[in-house]
Amino acid sequence: MYNKENLAKLKKMDGLAPEVMKAFWVFDKAAVIEGAIPVKYKELIAVAVALTTQCPYCIDIHSGNARKAGTTDAEMVEAAMIAASLQAGAAVTHATHALLN
């Protein structure tokens, strides 16, 4: 299902829902610009979220952006381990719903 060529269809989506897509692109760019949190850390957060949501497009895009912002291998792995611990933590805490009172 994952095929980077699918991203070319974003232009078609821009044409089919121009106002909504324009708003999305403005929001998308604003979310990762330099602010109280530096771009490098925003991109690392994006990588961790992308790993958690398991979006291959986002993993590819944001890991590349994180690299451009100066992220090291060690930082990338630590971000991945944060994502993994949150996934595991969610499974553990949700397991409480399976127990009888």
N, C-alpha and C positions, 0 to 999 in steps of 0.2 A: 504494500500500500504506500509506503514512503518512497517518494520519487521527487528529487529536487526539481525536476522539470515541471512538476505541478505548480511550483511557485510562480511560473510565468502566467498562470491563470489569475493571479492577483490583479493584473491589469484589467482583465475582463470583469472581475468583481467591482473594480473601481468604476467602470462604466455602467454596470447594472444597478448599483446602489451608491451613486456618487457622493451624496451628502453624508451618509453614514460612514462610508469608507474614508472620506476626507477627515471626518472627526476621529476615526480610529487612528489614522496615520499621524495626526497631530498629537493625540494622546500617547501613542506608541513612542514617538520621538521625545516628547516631554518627560516621559517616565524614566528615561535613562540619560538625560543630560546632566552635566555637572550641577551639583546642588549641595545641600548639607551632607549628602553621601557622595563621595567621589565616584566617577564613572567606573573605575576598576571594581569597586565594591558592588555597585549596582549590577554590573555584568556578572559578577560572581553570584550574587543573589539570584539573578535570572537563570544562571546555569543550574543552581540548586533547585529552583522551582521547576525548571524544565525537566530535570532528572526525576523529580517527584511526580510531575504530570505525565512523564514519559513521552514528551513531544519531540520526535527526532528533528523536526525543522528547527524548533527553538534551541535544542541542544547544540545543533550545528551552528546556528547563527550566533547565539550568545557565547558559546565557547570561543568562537572566532573573534568576536568583539572583545571578550575578556583578554584573549591573547594580545590583541592590538593595544589594549590598555595596560599591558605589562604584567599580566597574571603569570605566575610561575606554575610549573607542574605540581609543586607541593601545595600551593593555594588551591589549584583546581581539585586535587584529591581531597583536601580538607573540606571544600565546599560539597563535594560528592558524598563524603562521610556524614556531613550534617544532614544532607537530604536522606541518606540511608537511615540515620538514627531517628529522624522524624517519621519516616515510613514505618520503621519497626516499633517506635513508640506508639504510633496510632493503632497498630495491630494489637499491642499489649493492652492499651487502655480500652480499646473497643472489645477486647475479650471479656471485660467485666460484664458486658451486656449478655454474654452467653451463660453466665453463672446464675444459679438459683439464689434467691434471697436467703 
